[in-house]
Amino acid sequence: MRIDVNEPDSAEKFWDGMRQVAAAATRHQDHELFEAIVQIGTSALAQGVELVPSSGFFLHCPVCSARSGQRCINAPGHPLGDDRLHPERVELAEKAIRGELPLPELLR
């Protein structure tokens, strides 16, 4: 499958693939896959790929405690509206991909 990087939704397609890797990392408890997500994400950002708001799927949500690969749910004082993730989770993803935060702990 060929993805034209100039397509309007090419960044969303890229991050959708990253979400699939995050779900697999969580399912298989594979820390190396989490490391790969950060390495690929960092490289993509360096090449100009936009970080889309749904890229935080590989982290736990600090607001509603959604796990890696899960969508966020409404929480008191933190409604989602049309978003799939809380802004705090998206912010954590941006920091993790930039290397400012450690990788998530695996679920046990």
Beta strands, then each sheet from edge to edge (+ up, - down):
end
